[in-house]
Amino acid sequence: MVVALVAVAFALWASGRDMAFIGRNPFGLDPWMVRKAVHLAEYAVLGFLIFLALGAQSRSTARRALLAFTLAVVCGVLDEASQRHVPARSASPLDVALDATGAALGQLVALALGPLRRSRGAAPPAGGGPP
């Protein structure tokens, strides 16, 4: 879990950097669209991870989803606000909207995978369980 959070933190940091170190765009994609897709993807991962991390603390799925969504959106707002102080960067309400959409999509994936995770972990241990 810590490795995943560090990876998301790096992705957020890297998205605010000059992406020239990645190299040329071999597919001819619009750089603006790539940046927006990255916003969506990184916040999908963040929303997914926050939702899973809150699983042990919350019995209500709706409450957990709302809290995870709120935390991810707050991260997006803070990310955009910090960009106001970076030369050649600007804060964008569109990016916050993409961040929120990504966070919601990440939670939907977590919800969809939930029954799969439970069914794999629901088998009783060999020899029965505790009395």
C-alpha positions, 0 to 999 in steps of 0.5 A: 500500500505504501509503495502504491501511495508513493507511486501516486505521489510521484505521478502527481509530482511528475505531472506538474513538471516539464515532461520533456524527460519522457521523450518524443511523442511517438503516437502523435497524440495531442499533449493537452489530451495526454495531460488531461488523461493523466489527470484522470488516471492518477486520480482514479488510482488515488480514489481507488487507494483511498477507498480501499484504505478506508475499508477497515475504518468504515462499515458503510460503503456510502460513507466510505465512498463520500469520504474517499471522494472528498479527500481525493477532490481536496488533493486535486484542489490543493494540487491546482492551488499550488500550481498558481505559484509555479511559473508557466503553470496555472490552476484549472477548474477543468483539471479539478473536474477531471480529478473528481471524475477520476476519483469517482471512477477509481471508487467504481472499480474498487466497488466492482472488484469488491465481490471478487476480493470477498469471494476469493477470501471467503473460503473457510480455512482447511480443517474448519475455523475456530469454534 
